[in-house]
Amino acid sequence: MADEKYRHLLLRLRAETNKFTNPSTFIPSEDYLRTRTKAISNREEHGQSLLSDVQKAKIDFVSQLDQERKESFDFQPGIRITFESWEGFELKFKSLEDVKSKIEILSIKEINNKFFTTVRIPEGKLDVFIKKIKNYLDSNKDRRRGIPSNNELIANIEKIKLSALENFWSDSKPFPEDLEQKIFLEAWLRVGDNRNSIINRFREQAEKPGIFVSEKPLKFPETTVFLIRSSMNQLKHSILLLDCISEIRIFKDTPASFLEMDSIEEEEWGKNFIERVSRDDNHKDFAVCVLDTGINYSHPLLDQSISQSDTDTYNPNWGKSDHAGHGTEMAGLALYGDLYPLLISNDPIELNHSLESVKVLPPNGNNPENLYGFITQECVARAELLAIERKRVFNLAVTSRESTNQKGEPTSWSATIDNLAFGNVEEKAPKRLFLMVGSRI
């Protein structure tokens, strides 16, 4: 009866468990594996070459540890090794991982028809791979038809080397050429036996070279993701730091994340933004004049583009600063446009215009409706007195409270702006450009 009633529900008898893998990595099916049989005819040379690679990787790792042992380690980092396939051949990924020995795959990448698999091997477990290579070399362990032991794994490996920082890079964009440039990145950490221990060690090691690490990470079953700001050389600072990382990529997020940041993170992003801003020598010759609630001209993103002398107000008793925040927000849009792509980018930002502000709205209450046109006209005149030779665009984003005019009929306010735009207010008056952003006049 149950089967007849719920025929649209298909239930499997057994669940399938799969290891979480970063979506950027490439994992072909095991059926896709092709073995480089050419290596069989020269397996002695091939096997000995790989053994030599493993020994060199071990020596290089120990050398790096010795250079870093200025202070004692309370944790022994694992060795990171990258296996590189022959061109056109895959690696037998499952054979590179050993759960019992806690050997874990960190990343798999395909570059120019070659596969690169980065593996973390705990202290004392490198012999697991050495044994596999030696069994491959031992003809007494050959399988039927003379196929070497571990042939599907060993024959397709061209090189084995100690992993470099580039091997942790999993972004679609190329690895940064400027190793000193600080950029915002996602650091994907491995979980290991103790997630919190790795998180704490990562924070501790990142602090030493001055790497910024976000306060709150994202936690997934197989990884922990931190937002960091670092140069490539800073990341190379410590083996203990790299021992926590499985992958690195450029930070990509939605604007909502900026709204949820604490003050420390906001300050770090702001510093990075300001460092990339430059201004054309003539940027003060052209301005966007914001007619709104005023502008907080000391705002760190605006203070180089507007000063107190670039501001005025219709009523001196109102003050010139922004009493509601709206004028400052409009000034940011007028100066930079959409901030989000600029924040997540690391490209330089060049400004070729500046800002002005004339406050047209009172801190308390509203302007009399019959004075909207007169106040706008007066504020335009005040703006033009700020710098007579400066060219400007007027940005008006205030709204009338009156909503009865639904048929597009002209008002005294709209007629005033038409006259200001076409230069009809007075004889030989200049023509002006107005940007009406969400205004109802």
MISETI-415158 format. One record per residue (C-alpha): x, y, z; residue in three letters. Coordinates in pm, whole numbers, padded with zeros to 5 digits, always signed. Example, Ala and Ser with C-alpha at 12.3 -4.5 7.8 and 13.67 -1.06 7.14 Angstrom:
<nodes>
+01230-00450+00780ALA+01367-00106+00714SER
</nodes>
This chain:
<nodes>
+00000+00000+00000MET+00278+00241+00092ALA+00458+00181-00238ASP+00139+00245-00432GLU+00061+00565-00239LYS+00407+00722-00260TYR+00536+00599-00595ARG+00686+00944-00666HIS+00932+00900-00375LEU+01239+00693-00468LEU+01436+00575-00166LEU+01778+00412-00183ARG+01852+00125+00052LEU+02197+00259+00143ARG+02335+00608+00172ALA+02648+00714-00016GLU+02912+00910+00174THR+03145+01137-00024ASN+03427+01360+00098LYS+03357+01731+00056PHE+03577+01885-00213THR+03626+02246-00313ASN+03416+02303-00630PRO+03714+02457-00811SER+03905+02130-00807THR+03879+01865-01075PHE+03814+01503-00983ILE+03766+01267-01275PRO+03604+00932-01216SER+03824+00631-01149GLU+03701+00482-01477ASP+03864+00771-01658TYR+04212+00668-01547LEU+04458+00574-01819ARG+04791+00421-01724THR+05115+00535-01881ARG+05240+00188-01974THR+05556+00324-02132LYS+05701+00364-01784ALA+05689-00013-01731ILE+05969-00074-01981SER+06192+00165-01790ASN+06053+00133-01443ARG+06392+00118-01268GLU+06491+00461-01395GLU+06140+00599-01335HIS+06106+00456-00983GLY+06453+00569-00875GLN+06379+00918-01009SER+06065+00938-00795LEU+06251+00810-00488LEU+06509+01081-00546SER+06227+01339-00571ASP+06081+01224-00238VAL+06418+01238-00064GLN+06485+01587-00200LYS+06141+01705-00084ALA+06218+01571+00263LYS+06556+01745+00273ILE+06402+02075+00156ASP+06130+02047+00420PHE+06379+01981+00701VAL+06588+02275+00579SER+06287+02505+00597GLN+06205+02379+00945LEU+06560+02445+01063ASP+06542+02803+00935GLN+06218+02861+01120GLU+06318+02700+01450ARG+06397+03028+01619LYS+06135+02927+01870GLU+06027+02581+01969SER+05727+02425+01796PHE+05448+02295+02011ASP+05319+02114+01704PHE+05505+01923+01435GLN+05381+02035+01092PRO+05316+01779+00822GLY+05513+01777+00498ILE+05327+01903+00191ARG+05405+01719-00131ILE+05268+01782-00480THR+05239+01496-00727PHE+05254+01596-01095GLU+05123+01368-01368SER+05258+01313-01716TRP+05087+01526-01980GLU+04763+01365-02089GLY+04747+01123-01796PHE+04560+01130-01468GLU+04667+01046-01116LEU+04509+00770-00914LYS+04380+01008-00653PHE+04235+00751-00417LYS+04574+00584-00379SER+04736+00912-00276LEU+04515+00939+00032GLU+04542+00715+00337ASP+04285+00772+00609VAL+04451+00529+00849LYS+04784+00713+00825SER+04605+01054+00824LYS+04746+01135+00481ILE+04499+01377+00324GLU+04453+01529-00020ILE+04437+01908-00001LEU+04374+02001-00363SER+04357+01861-00714ILE+04415+02085-01016LYS+04440+02036-01389GLU+04677+02273-01570ILE+04768+02236-01937ASN+04645+01876-01950ASN+04851+01777-01645LYS+04720+01696-01297PHE+04867+01833-00974PHE+04764+01678-00645THR+04881+01836-00319THR+04893+01601-00021VAL+04965+01660+00348ARG+05166+01381+00512ILE+05200+01373+00892PRO+05541+01334+01054GLU+05683+00984+01007GLY+05434+00882+00739LYS+05640+00963+00431LEU+05753+00603+00431ASP+05403+00505+00316VAL+05479+00651-00028PHE+05839+00534-00029ILE+05714+00180+00029LYS+05471+00208-00263LYS+05751+00316-00495ILE+05982+00038-00373LYS+05707-00220-00428ASN+05668-00082-00781TYR+06041-00139-00838LEU+06040-00492-00689ASP+05981-00741-00972SER+05907-01012-00713ASN+05588-00824-00632LYS+05472-00804-00994ASP+05115-00895-01058ARG+04996-01121-01336ARG+05140-01057-01685ARG+05436-00876-01530GLY+05246-00562-01430ILE+05432-00387-01145PRO+05271-00340-00806SER+05107+00006-00773ASN+05152+00058-01146ASN+04829+00260-01191GLU+04957+00507-00933LEU+05333+00526-00990ILE+05347+00503-01371ALA+05142+00819-01416ASN+05352+01032-01178ILE+05617+01235-01357GLU+05747+01440-01063LYS+05718+01466-00687ILE+05821+01785-00512LYS+05779+01982-00192LEU+05468+02196-00233SER+05514+02567-00300ALA+05257+02835-00219LEU+05144+02826-00583GLU+05018+02471-00527ASN+04763+02601-00277PHE+04626+02856-00528TRP+04282+02743-00650SER+04142+03062-00806ASP+04054+03092-01175SER+04273+03403-01190LYS+04650+03347-01220PRO+04877+03345-00917PHE+04974+03706-00831PRO+05294+03828-00992GLU+05354+04097-00730ASP+05449+03896-00421LEU+05452+04205-00199GLU+05107+04336-00288GLN+04850+04286-00014LYS+04518+04153-00141ILE+04202+04013+00014PHE+04191+03636-00002LEU+03995+03338+00119GLU+04207+03098+00324ALA+04052+02751+00322TRP+04180+02559+00624LEU+04185+02188+00672ARG+03990+02049+00967VAL+04226+01769+01075GLY+04169+01597+01408ASP+04087+01920+01589ASN+03929+02210+01401ARG+03967+02462+01684ASN+04334+02377+01731SER+04404+02449+01363ILE+04200+02772+01376ILE+04391+02896+01680ASN+04728+02803+01530ARG+04637+02976+01203PHE+04541+03297+01385ARG+04858+03287+01594GLU+05089+03229+01298GLN+04909+03486+01077ALA+04955+03755+01340GLU+05336+03730+01330LYS+05383+03862+00972PRO+05092+04106+01015GLY+04826+03922+00815ILE+04472+04050+00874PHE+04231+03767+00961VAL+03854+03813+00981SER+03695+03769+01322GLU+03429+03521+01215LYS+03508+03226+00984PRO+03269+03017+00777LEU+03265+02657+00894LYS+03188+02359+00670PHE+03222+01987+00747PRO+03560+01954+00573GLU+03700+02307+00587THR+03704+02643+00764THR+03717+02961+00552VAL+03870+03288+00673PHE+03884+03621+00495LEU+04242+03747+00511ILE+04444+04035+00371ARG+04797+03932+00290SER+05075+03936+00034SER+05210+03611-00104MET+05539+03667+00077ASN+05357+03706+00409GLN+05188+03370+00356LEU+05527+03212+00297LYS+05643+03338+00635HIS+05575+03020+00829SER+05554+02648+00764ILE+05319+02628+01060LEU+05092+02879+00885LEU+05087+02686+00558LEU+05031+02365+00751ASP+04683+02496+00838CYS+04587+02583+00480ILE+04447+02359+00210SER+04361+02620-00053GLU+04386+02992-00123ILE+04171+03198-00356ARG+04076+03559-00420ILE+03797+03685-00198PHE+03458+03700-00368LYS+03141+03784-00179ASP+02814+03974-00192THR+02766+04334-00068PRO+02572+04200+00232ALA+02897+04084+00392SER+03019+04445+00419PHE+02706+04542+00609LEU+02770+04267+00865GLU+03134+04353+00939MET+03252+04478+01275ASP+03442+04806+01309SER+03787+04643+01291ILE+03711+04470+00962GLU+03552+04784+00821GLU+03866+04981+00907GLU+04090+04727+00733GLU+03881+04734+00415TRP+03872+05113+00429GLY+04251+05136+00455LYS+04296+04909+00155ASN+04046+05117-00043PHE+04207+05451+00043ILE+04554+05320-00045GLU+04435+05255-00400ARG+04268+05594-00458VAL+04451+05862-00654SER+04328+06195-00788ARG+04391+06364-01118ASP+04582+06691-01088ASP+04277+06876-01222ASN+04009+06691-01027HIS+03912+07008-00839LYS+03820+07178-01169ASP+03503+06971-01197PHE+03259+06882-00920ALA+02932+06713-00846VAL+02734+06948-00623CYS+02504+06754-00390VAL+02189+06942-00288LEU+02071+06739+00008ASP+02108+06710+00386THR+02471+06824+00379GLY+02792+06617+00361ILE+03021+06501+00638ASN+03333+06627+00461TYR+03568+06463+00715SER+03458+06114+00607HIS+03781+05921+00525PRO+03657+05821+00179LEU+03554+06177+00094LEU+03791+06412+00279ASP+04041+06438-00010GLN+03765+06534-00253SER+03573+06791-00046ILE+03665+07035+00229SER+03469+07275+00446GLN+03528+07551+00190SER+03342+07339-00068ASP+03024+07337+00141THR+02747+07584+00217ASP+02392+07587+00349THR+02070+07772+00268TYR+02021+07867+00633ASN+02335+07937+00842PRO+02149+07811+01149ASN+02127+07464+00995TRP+02503+07412+00983GLY+02682+07253+00688LYS+02735+06897+00814SER+02504+06609+00731ASP+02230+06573+00993HIS+02069+06261+00842ALA+02341+06072+00654GLY+02159+06079+00321HIS+02369+06357+00168GLY+02694+06179+00259THR+02568+05856+00105GLU+02472+06038-00216MET+02816+06199-00218ALA+02976+05853-00207GLY+02770+05745-00507LEU+02852+06066-00693ALA+03224+06023-00631LEU+03275+05648-00671TYR+02957+05494-00809GLY+02898+05137-00691ASP+03150+05075-00412LEU+03117+04696-00410TYR+03322+04609-00722PRO+03583+04864-00614LEU+03611+04715-00266LEU+03663+04357-00380ILE+03904+04459-00655SER+04270+04543-00606ASN+04289+04776-00905ASP+04386+05142-00864PRO+04102+05397-00843ILE+04160+05732-01015GLU+03924+06024-00952LEU+03896+06306-01202ASN+03625+06507-01025HIS+03552+06637-00674SER+03248+06717-00459LEU+03052+07018-00340GLU+02758+07040-00101SER+02485+07293-00034VAL+02243+07195+00238LYS+01883+07241+00120VAL+01694+07057+00397LEU+01661+07162+00763PRO+01770+06935+01051PRO+01419+06952+01196ASN+01086+06979+01018GLY+01047+07060+00648ASN+01077+07355+00415ASN+00752+07532+00323PRO+00631+07383-00004GLU+00583+07724-00164ASN+00959+07788-00109LEU+01098+07470-00271TYR+01179+07647-00597GLY+01321+07957-00431PHE+01543+07754-00194ILE+01678+07543-00482THR+01754+07854-00685GLN+01929+08017-00388GLU+02139+07705-00320CYS+02246+07680-00684VAL+02365+08041-00664ALA+02555+07968-00342ARG+02723+07667-00504ALA+02844+07875-00797GLU+03000+08124-00555LEU+03208+07846-00392LEU+03434+07838-00698ALA+03327+08064-00983ILE+03547+07900-01249GLU+03466+07542-01150ARG+03245+07332-01375LYS+02979+07133-01194ARG+02682+06900-01218VAL+02397+06940-00969PHE+02273+06625-00795ASN+01927+06661-00639LEU+01787+06361-00450ALA+01525+06517-00225VAL+01153+06455-00253THR+00841+06663-00210SER+00597+06544+00053ARG+00312+06645-00176GLU+00195+06345-00377SER-00123+06478-00543THR+00051+06559-00872ASN+00028+06222-01047GLN-00019+06339-01410LYS+00317+06499-01475GLY+00179+06849-01440GLU+00443+07118-01379PRO+00494+07272-01037THR+00664+07591-00935SER+00960+07379-00818TRP+00997+07192-01147SER+00955+07514-01342ALA+01237+07674-01140THR+01470+07383-01214ILE+01378+07405-01585ASP+01473+07772-01582ASN+01799+07701-01399LEU+01887+07425-01643ALA+01819+07636-01953PHE+01965+07956-01809GLY+01639+08152-01812ASN+01652+08287-01456VAL+01851+08594-01546GLU+02007+08748-01852GLU+02322+08570-01976LYS+02283+08303-01708ALA+02472+07978-01773PRO+02303+07654-01868LYS+02326+07385-01601ARG+02302+07007-01582LEU+02081+06855-01309PHE+02068+06489-01210LEU+01732+06422-01047MET+01780+06104-00847VAL+01450+05973-00713GLY+01308+06324-00679SER+00939+06407-00701ARG+00902+06775-00786ILE
</nodes>
